[in-house]
Amino acid sequence: MKKIAVLFTGSPLGTNLTGEKLRMSLGLTLNDENEVHLLFTGNGRRALEKLDEAAAHMQPVSKHVTMLARLGATFHVEAGGGFGYLPEVAAKMKIIQPADAGALINEADAFIH
């Protein structure tokens, strides 16, 4: 089993980077040989909120996040921020401290930033 860590640090608004990383993560999750760990820190945690993607003229993010939760991806979310997370994700996410992020990245066989 290959452990893959994907880091989300920037806001999903105004860019397609978050959407593209989520799409790629979906593909990696579909391969039974991969264990996908999604790490959300700072403004990257906003991708886990209910977003009005049409109003922001951005690629879908919420549907990818919801599908990743259904497929069993692991969500590691930096503590703090007071964000209102999607219910599908809130039940499955693990709250971590900033120091724990480094350990997750170091333990991964592949790291995507």
C-alpha positions as CSV (number, residue, x, y, z in Angstrom):
1,M,0.0,0.0,0.0
2,K,1.4,3.4,-1.0
3,K,0.7,6.3,1.4
4,I,0.1,9.6,-0.4
5,A,-0.2,13.0,1.4
6,V,-1.8,15.9,-0.4
7,L,-1.3,19.4,1.2
8,F,-3.9,22.2,0.8
9,T,-2.7,25.5,2.2
10,G,-4.3,28.2,0.0
11,S,-7.8,29.5,-0.3
12,P,-9.9,27.7,-2.9
13,L,-11.3,31.0,-4.1
14,G,-9.9,32.7,-7.2
15,T,-7.8,29.7,-8.3
16,N,-8.3,26.3,-9.8
17,L,-5.4,24.7,-7.9
18,T,-7.6,23.3,-5.1
19,G,-10.1,21.8,-7.5
20,E,-7.3,20.2,-9.5
21,K,-5.6,18.7,-6.5
22,L,-9.0,17.3,-5.3
23,R,-9.6,15.8,-8.8
24,M,-6.2,14.2,-8.7
25,S,-6.8,12.9,-5.2
26,L,-10.0,11.3,-6.4
27,G,-8.1,9.4,-9.0
28,L,-5.5,8.3,-6.5
29,T,-8.2,7.2,-4.1
30,L,-9.8,5.0,-6.7
31,N,-6.7,2.9,-6.9
32,D,-6.9,0.3,-4.2
33,E,-3.1,0.4,-3.8
34,N,-3.2,3.9,-2.4
35,E,-3.9,5.3,1.0
36,V,-4.7,9.0,0.5
37,H,-4.3,11.5,3.3
38,L,-5.6,15.0,2.6
39,L,-4.0,17.7,4.8
40,F,-5.7,21.0,5.1
41,T,-3.9,23.9,6.9
42,G,-4.5,27.7,7.1
43,N,-6.8,29.0,4.4
44,G,-6.8,25.6,2.8
45,R,-9.4,24.6,5.3
46,R,-11.9,26.8,3.4
47,A,-12.2,24.0,0.8
48,L,-14.1,22.0,3.4
49,E,-16.8,24.6,3.8
50,K,-20.0,24.9,1.8
51,L,-19.0,27.1,-1.1
52,D,-21.1,28.9,-3.7
53,E,-18.8,27.8,-6.6
54,A,-21.1,29.2,-9.3
55,A,-21.1,32.7,-7.7
56,A,-17.3,32.6,-7.4
57,H,-16.9,31.3,-11.0
58,M,-14.7,28.4,-9.8
59,Q,-14.4,24.7,-10.5
60,P,-16.4,22.4,-8.3
61,V,-14.7,21.8,-5.0
62,S,-17.5,20.6,-2.6
63,K,-18.6,17.7,-4.8
64,H,-15.0,16.4,-4.9
65,V,-14.6,16.8,-1.1
66,T,-17.8,14.9,-0.5
67,M,-16.9,12.1,-2.9
68,L,-13.4,11.8,-1.3
69,A,-15.1,11.4,2.1
70,R,-17.4,8.7,0.7
71,L,-14.4,6.8,-0.9
72,G,-12.5,6.7,2.4
73,A,-9.8,9.4,2.0
74,T,-8.5,10.6,5.4
75,F,-9.0,14.3,6.1
76,H,-6.4,15.8,8.5
77,V,-7.4,19.4,9.4
78,E,-5.3,21.9,11.3
79,A,-6.9,22.9,14.6
80,G,-8.4,26.4,15.0
81,G,-10.1,28.8,12.6
82,G,-13.7,28.3,13.5
83,F,-14.7,27.1,10.0
84,G,-18.1,25.6,9.3
85,Y,-17.3,22.3,7.6
86,L,-19.4,20.2,5.3
87,P,-21.3,17.6,7.4
88,E,-20.0,14.8,5.2
89,V,-16.4,15.7,6.1
90,A,-16.9,16.9,9.7
91,A,-17.7,13.4,10.9
92,K,-14.6,11.9,9.2
93,M,-11.9,14.5,9.8
94,K,-9.0,14.3,12.2
95,I,-8.1,17.6,13.9
96,I,-4.3,17.9,14.1
97,Q,-1.8,20.3,15.5
98,P,0.7,22.1,13.2
99,A,3.5,19.9,14.5
100,D,1.6,16.8,13.4
101,A,1.6,17.9,9.8
102,G,5.3,17.4,9.4
103,A,5.1,13.8,10.7
104,L,2.3,13.1,8.2
105,I,4.4,14.4,5.3
106,N,7.5,12.6,6.4
107,E,5.7,9.2,6.7
108,A,4.2,9.5,3.2
109,D,5.6,7.6,0.3
110,A,4.6,10.5,-2.0
111,F,3.9,14.1,-1.1
112,I,1.9,16.5,-3.3
113,H,1.9,20.2,-2.5
